[in-house]
């Protein structure tokens, strides 16, 4: 499951042959349940057309970092919540989408009742439409507690954002991936619902992988390298293969932020994931 944001990356048919789902990011909710008009709707239409031609499902991702207040206000108010559900479903139908991905970063304990109700209402509609409902969650810890087991049960997939750890060296280690998978499994989340999130970018520079590997001849096979005098941490090909094997063992699949940051040819992280998953990759 690869994310594709409206502001970066292109719709690449070669990548679509290696994924099963793409989440277009983001549609932004307002506190009153209305939506901010999607940016770059021509790109979304192109993505849906190309993805469906490859048998790939497309979901709209709602929210993202910095929009927690809008979620809190909207989900707490019954009228705004109903308006939001109606608006996001209408949006999904207008763009012929296969599902809705809620990216509320991150509901706190006080938000749990409202979050539960929002997801219940979305689940009813998505079940009737035979469409997917997914969420993105923090890797583990205190910020995960606002997502109840009730919400987890309502989802088709749960995408673990097992990256952006602090300090930068812990950005997205193999140990973090395993800890995240085990946290959610120990919460009772079935492995077949879990997608392990992996980054196609570095920290602290937030540099796309395709740019990171220009810094040194063997950078693609490492997890850190010097970029313009700053050590950047990321996932090279060996770690990405190891994470894919771990996800197959403890989860369902891999989630990528984001596929537009990948390198080409034999340096491609997506190709490494696909091969490790057992796909035939040219």
N, C-alpha and C positions, 0 to 999 in steps of 0.2 A: 504494500500500500504506500504509494508515493505522494507526498504533498507537492503541489505546484502553485506557488503564490502568484497573485495577479501582477506583481511588480518585478518579477525576475524569472528568467528561464523561458524556454520555448516549448511548444508542443512537438515533441520529437517522436515520430512513428517508430524509430528503432528502439526507443525506451519502452514504448507502449507494448511492444512484443514481449517484454520481460516482466511486466507487472500484471496484477489482477484488478487493482483498484487505484484510482487517482482521486485525491481530495483537493479541490480547488479552494484556495484560501485568499481572502476571507470575505464573507458577508458580515457586516457589523450590525449588531442589534442596538436599537435605541431603548431608553428607559420606558417609553410608552408602548413598546411592542412593534413599532415600525422598524423598517430596515434602511440602512444607508445604501443607496444604489450601488450595485456591484461595480468595481472598477474593471475596465478592460473587458466588457462583456463579449466583444468579438473574439477575444482569446478563449473565453469559456465556451462559446459556441463551437469554435474550431476544435477545442479539446474534446468536447462531447462527440462531435462528428468523427474524429479520428479514433478516439478510444472505442466507441461502439463498433467501428469497422474492424477493430482487433479483438472484439469480445471482452473489452475491459469496462468495468463499471466506474461511473464518475459520481462523487458525492460533493456536496457543498459544505465547506467547513465554516462554522459560525463563531465569530468572536476573536479569539487570539489574545495575546498579551495586551494588558492595559484597558480591557473592557469589562472588568469584573463588576464595577459599580452599576453599569447598565444592566448586566445580568441580574444582579441582586434586586434592583428596583423593579425590573420587569417581572421576574419570577415570583416576587412577593405579592404583586397586585393581580388579582384574578382577571380583571378586564384586560390589562396589558399583556398578561400571559396568553390569554385566548387570542388576542390580536396577533401576537408574535407567532403562535402556532399556525394560525391561518395564513399569515404573510409568508412564512418560510416554506410552507407546503405549496403555496401558490407559486413561489419562486422556483422551487424544485420542479414543479410541473411545467412551468414556462420554458425552462431550459432542458427538459427531458432528462432530468437527473435520476440517479439510482438510489440515492440516500442522502441523509443529513448527518453531519458530524458536528457535535457540540464541543467546542473548545473553550470552556470556562476555566480560566486560570486565576485563582483556584478557589472553589467554593470552601468556605470555612464552616465550622460546626453550626454557627447560627444560621447559615444558608441552607442547611440540609433539608428541612421540611419543604421549602420553596423549590429547591432543586429536584427533590423527589416528585413533587406535583408536576413540575414542568416536564420531566422525563416521562411520567405516566401519560400525560396528555399527548406528547409526541409519539409515544409507543402505540397508543390506540390508533392514531391516524396512520402511522407508518405500517402497522400490521394490516390495516384495511387496504392500504395501497400496495401491499406486498413489496415494500421498500425497506432499505437498511436504516438502522439508527446506531450510530457509534459515538464514542467520546474519546477525548484525549485526557490523560491524567498525568500528574507528577510522578516521578520515579518511585518515591516512597516517603515516609516520614510525616511530620505534622500537617503539611499542606495536603496530604492525601485523605485526611480524616473526614473532611466535609463531603466526600463522595461515599455515599452509603452503599451497603451491600444490596439494598433495594434498587438503587440506580444501576449497579453492575448487572443485576439480573435482567434489566430491561434492555440491555445493549446487545447488539449482534457481535460487535468487536469493541475491545478496549485497547487504545493505543498508548503505550507507556513512553513518556518523554524522558527517556534515560540518557539525558545529555544536559549540558549547561551546569554541570557540577562545579563546585568551588572548593579549592582554587582551580586555576585553569588546567593544571596537570591532571585533575580529576574530572575534567570535562565530560568524558564518556568512556571510561575504562571498561574492560571486560568484567572486572569485579563489580562495578556499578550495575552493569547489565544483569548479572546474576542476582545481585541483591534486590534489584527492582522486580525481577521475575518472581523471586521467592516471596517477597513481601505480598504481592497481589495474589499469588497462589495460596499463601497462608491466610489471606483474607477470605478464601473460599471461591475465588474467581477461577473457573475452569480454564485449563490450558488452551483449549480449542477456541477461546474467545480472546486470547492475549496476542497482541502484536508488539514485539520489542522495537522501540524507537531507536534509530541510529542516525548520527549526524553526517552530512556530506560537507561539513565546514569545520573550521578550526576555532579554538579559543586560545588567547584572548582576542585575536584579530578578527574573528568571524569572517575568515577568508574562505571562499569556495575551494573545495578539494582540487578542482581543475587548476586553480591558481597556486595552491600550496605546493603541488608537486613540481612546479617549475623551479623551485628554490634549490633543489639538489638532485643529482642523478638517481639516487635510490629512495627518494622521499616517498614514493608510492608504497614502499614496503615497510615504512617506519610509522611511528605514532607521534613523533615530534620532529620538528625541524626549525632551523633559523630562517625567518622571513624578514628581511630588511633589518636585521639586528635584534629581533624579538623572537624568542622561542615560542612557537605555536604548537598546540596539541590537537590531535585529530585521530581518526581511525584510518590506518592504511589497509592495504589489501589483506594481509594475514589476520589482523584483528577483525576485519569485517567478515572474513570467512569463519573465524572462531565464533563470532556472535551469531551468525546464521545457524551454525551447528547447535549452539546453545538454545536459540529460539525454536528450532525443530524439536529439541529434547524437552523443553519446559513450556513451550508456548505453541502458537499457531502459525506465526509468520513474522515478517519484518515490516516496520513502518519507517519511512525515510523522510527526513526534513533536510533539504528538499531535492528532488531529482534534477532540477535545473542546474545544480552545483556540481554535477558529476563530470568526470573526465571522459575522454573518448578512448576507443580502442581497448587495448589490453590493460590500460590503467583504470578502466571503468569499475567503480565500486558496485554498481548495479549488476554488471556482468558477473562479477565475483559472487555476489549474493545469489544470482540465478543459477550459476553452476553448482554452488554448494547446496542449493535447494533441489538439485537433481534435474534441472532443465537442460535441454540441449541448446547450447549457445554457440552460434557460428564463430 
